[in-house]
Amino acid sequence: FADRGKNQGKQIIFLFATKQAEQVVCTKPTMSESESPLEGAPKDKEAPAKEVPAKKEAAEEKKKGGAEDKKKKATRPTAKKMPKKAPSGTKKGAATPSTRSRSFKAGLQFPVGRIHRMLRTGNYADRIGAGAPIYLAAVLEYLTAEILELAGNASRDNKKIRVVPRHIQLAIRNDEELNKLLQDVTISAGGVLPNIHSILLPKKSTSEESASQEF
């Protein structure tokens, strides 16, 4: 019985070993599939050739998709671009601090920079202060506004819409202070004030005197 058991054990081990060997042989890749140097090289070269059509198809699909997107964008109604709102506290067209002129800073309409340049080029003094052109511009602006206001009133009194030199002359000569300031100034086409000397006026008592002489 002992010998039979040993023989059966050897047969089982042999069969088990042969099965394992067959499995290993079946799973091991052959030379013709992967390891042969002659057949492996062309297969590596043929692989990219198969990928090229796929890339071309992908590129064509992208082109088609881009064309469709462009068509969709063209058909969509374009929204009007709204103008950017200015920040709160600033007016439209307001000057920034870096571009503010001296006239703007002083609140004047007359040009401070131009008056300053004329004072420098006129050789009125060796040195010109920074406040001199501002003061002079303010005085000139005040005088101009005063004369224009009076000239406008004179043109309205004469039932005219346009201000002419005659209205300026009347405005200046009828104002005591402006007449004193511009007493040596002659305004072209201004004329004179309407004035008739008292001697040239007809006497009112001529009829009374004649009547008394008759009696």
C-alpha positions as CSV (number, residue, x, y, z in Angstrom):
1,F,0.0,0.0,0.0
2,A,2.8,2.4,0.7
3,D,4.4,1.9,-2.8
4,R,1.0,2.5,-4.4
5,G,0.5,5.8,-2.5
6,K,4.0,7.0,-3.5
7,N,3.3,6.2,-7.2
8,Q,0.0,8.0,-7.2
9,G,1.6,11.1,-5.5
10,K,4.3,11.2,-8.2
11,Q,1.6,10.9,-10.9
12,I,-0.4,13.8,-9.4
13,I,2.7,16.0,-9.1
14,F,3.7,15.2,-12.7
15,L,0.3,16.1,-14.0
16,F,0.2,19.3,-12.0
17,A,3.6,20.3,-13.3
18,T,2.7,19.6,-16.9
19,K,-0.5,21.7,-16.6
20,Q,1.4,24.6,-15.3
21,A,3.9,24.3,-18.1
22,E,1.1,24.3,-20.7
23,Q,-0.4,27.4,-19.1
24,V,2.9,29.2,-19.2
25,V,3.5,28.3,-22.8
26,C,0.0,29.5,-23.8
27,T,0.3,32.8,-22.0
28,K,3.9,33.6,-23.2
29,P,3.8,35.8,-26.3
30,T,5.4,34.3,-29.4
31,M,8.2,35.9,-31.4
32,S,6.1,36.4,-34.4
33,E,3.7,38.7,-32.5
34,S,5.9,41.0,-30.5
35,E,9.6,40.1,-30.2
36,S,10.6,39.4,-33.9
37,P,12.7,42.4,-35.0
38,L,11.8,42.0,-38.6
39,E,8.0,42.1,-38.2
40,G,7.9,44.6,-35.3
41,A,9.5,47.5,-37.2
42,P,6.9,47.8,-39.9
43,K,4.1,47.4,-37.4
44,D,5.4,50.4,-35.4
45,K,5.5,52.5,-38.6
46,E,2.0,51.4,-39.6
47,A,0.4,52.6,-36.3
48,P,0.8,56.3,-36.9
49,A,-0.7,55.8,-40.4
50,K,-3.9,54.7,-38.8
51,E,-3.9,57.7,-36.5
52,V,-3.6,60.3,-39.3
53,P,-7.1,59.8,-40.6
54,A,-8.5,60.1,-37.1
55,K,-6.7,63.4,-36.6
56,K,-8.0,64.7,-40.0
57,E,-11.5,63.7,-39.0
58,A,-11.1,65.5,-35.7
59,A,-9.8,68.6,-37.4
60,E,-12.7,68.6,-39.9
61,E,-15.1,68.3,-37.0
62,K,-13.6,71.2,-35.3
63,K,-13.8,73.3,-38.5
64,K,-17.4,72.4,-38.9
65,G,-18.2,73.2,-35.3
66,G,-16.4,76.6,-35.7
67,A,-18.4,77.4,-38.8
68,E,-21.7,76.5,-37.1
69,D,-20.7,78.7,-34.1
70,K,-20.0,81.6,-36.4
71,K,-23.4,81.2,-38.1
72,K,-25.1,81.1,-34.7
73,K,-23.3,84.3,-33.6
74,A,-24.2,86.0,-36.9
75,T,-27.9,85.1,-36.5
76,R,-28.0,86.2,-32.9
77,P,-29.2,89.8,-32.3
78,T,-26.2,91.9,-31.3
79,A,-26.6,93.7,-28.1
80,K,-25.9,97.4,-28.2
81,K,-22.9,98.5,-26.2
82,M,-24.0,100.8,-23.5
83,P,-21.7,103.8,-22.9
84,K,-19.7,103.7,-19.7
85,K,-21.2,105.7,-16.9
86,A,-19.0,108.4,-15.5
87,P,-18.3,108.0,-11.8
88,S,-20.6,109.7,-9.4
89,G,-19.8,113.3,-8.6
90,T,-18.2,114.1,-11.9
91,K,-19.9,115.9,-14.8
92,K,-19.7,114.9,-18.4
93,G,-16.7,116.5,-20.0
94,A,-15.4,117.8,-16.7
95,A,-11.7,118.5,-16.6
96,T,-9.5,116.2,-14.5
97,P,-7.2,117.8,-11.9
98,S,-4.2,117.4,-14.1
99,T,-5.8,119.3,-17.1
100,R,-7.4,122.1,-15.1
101,S,-6.4,125.5,-16.3
102,R,-5.8,128.5,-14.1
103,S,-8.9,130.2,-15.4
104,F,-10.9,127.1,-14.3
105,K,-9.3,127.0,-10.9
106,A,-10.0,130.7,-10.4
107,G,-13.6,130.4,-11.7
108,L,-13.0,133.0,-14.5
109,Q,-13.9,133.1,-18.2
110,F,-11.0,135.3,-19.3
111,P,-7.7,133.4,-20.0
112,V,-5.3,133.8,-17.1
113,G,-2.4,132.1,-19.0
114,R,-2.7,134.4,-22.0
115,I,-2.8,137.5,-19.8
116,H,0.3,136.2,-17.9
117,R,2.1,135.7,-21.2
118,M,1.3,139.2,-22.4
119,L,2.5,140.7,-19.1
120,R,5.8,138.9,-19.5
121,T,6.3,139.8,-23.1
122,G,5.2,143.4,-22.6
123,N,8.1,144.2,-20.3
124,Y,5.9,146.1,-17.9
125,A,8.1,144.9,-15.0
126,D,11.1,142.8,-14.3
127,R,9.1,140.2,-12.4
128,I,5.5,139.2,-12.7
129,G,3.8,137.5,-9.7
130,A,1.6,134.5,-10.0
131,G,-1.5,136.4,-8.7
132,A,-1.1,139.4,-11.0
133,P,-2.7,137.8,-14.2
134,I,-5.5,136.3,-12.1
135,Y,-6.4,139.7,-10.6
136,L,-6.2,141.5,-13.9
137,A,-8.3,138.8,-15.6
138,A,-11.0,139.2,-12.9
139,V,-11.0,143.0,-13.2
140,L,-11.3,142.8,-17.0
141,E,-14.1,140.3,-16.8
142,Y,-16.1,142.4,-14.4
143,L,-15.8,145.5,-16.5
144,T,-16.8,143.6,-19.7
145,A,-19.8,142.1,-18.0
146,E,-20.9,145.5,-16.6
147,I,-20.6,147.3,-20.0
148,L,-22.4,144.5,-21.9
149,E,-25.3,144.5,-19.4
150,L,-25.8,148.2,-19.8
151,A,-25.4,148.0,-23.6
152,G,-28.0,145.2,-23.7
153,N,-30.5,147.4,-21.7
154,A,-29.8,150.2,-24.2
155,S,-30.5,148.0,-27.2
156,R,-33.7,146.8,-25.6
157,D,-34.9,150.3,-25.0
158,N,-34.3,151.1,-28.7
159,K,-36.2,148.0,-29.7
160,K,-33.2,146.3,-31.2
161,I,-31.9,142.7,-30.9
162,R,-28.3,143.3,-31.8
163,V,-25.8,145.4,-29.7
164,V,-24.0,148.0,-31.8
165,P,-21.4,150.6,-30.9
166,R,-24.1,153.2,-30.4
167,H,-25.6,151.2,-27.6
168,I,-22.1,150.8,-26.0
169,Q,-21.6,154.5,-26.2
170,L,-24.9,155.2,-24.6
171,A,-24.3,152.7,-21.8
172,I,-20.9,154.2,-20.9
173,R,-21.8,157.9,-21.1
174,N,-25.0,157.4,-19.1
175,D,-23.1,155.7,-16.2
176,E,-21.2,158.1,-14.0
177,E,-18.3,155.7,-13.0
178,L,-17.8,154.2,-16.4
179,N,-17.9,157.7,-18.0
180,K,-15.2,158.8,-15.6
181,L,-13.1,155.7,-16.3
182,L,-13.4,156.1,-20.1
183,Q,-13.6,159.8,-20.4
184,D,-10.6,160.0,-22.8
185,V,-11.8,157.0,-24.9
186,T,-13.5,157.5,-28.3
187,I,-15.7,154.7,-29.5
188,S,-15.9,154.4,-33.3
189,A,-19.4,154.9,-34.7
190,G,-20.7,155.5,-31.2
191,G,-22.1,159.0,-31.8
192,V,-22.8,161.4,-29.0
193,L,-25.5,161.8,-26.3
194,P,-28.6,163.5,-27.4
195,N,-28.3,167.0,-25.9
196,I,-29.7,170.4,-27.0
197,H,-28.4,173.6,-25.4
198,S,-30.9,175.5,-23.4
199,I,-30.4,178.7,-25.4
200,L,-31.4,176.9,-28.6
201,L,-34.7,175.8,-27.1
202,P,-37.8,177.9,-27.8
203,K,-38.9,180.2,-25.0
204,K,-42.3,179.3,-23.4
205,S,-43.2,182.9,-22.2
206,T,-43.0,184.7,-25.6
207,S,-46.8,184.7,-26.0
208,E,-47.4,186.2,-22.5
209,E,-44.9,189.0,-23.1
210,S,-46.5,190.0,-26.4
211,A,-49.9,190.1,-24.8
212,S,-48.6,192.5,-22.0
213,Q,-47.0,194.9,-24.5
214,E,-50.3,195.2,-26.3
215,F,-52.1,196.4,-23.2
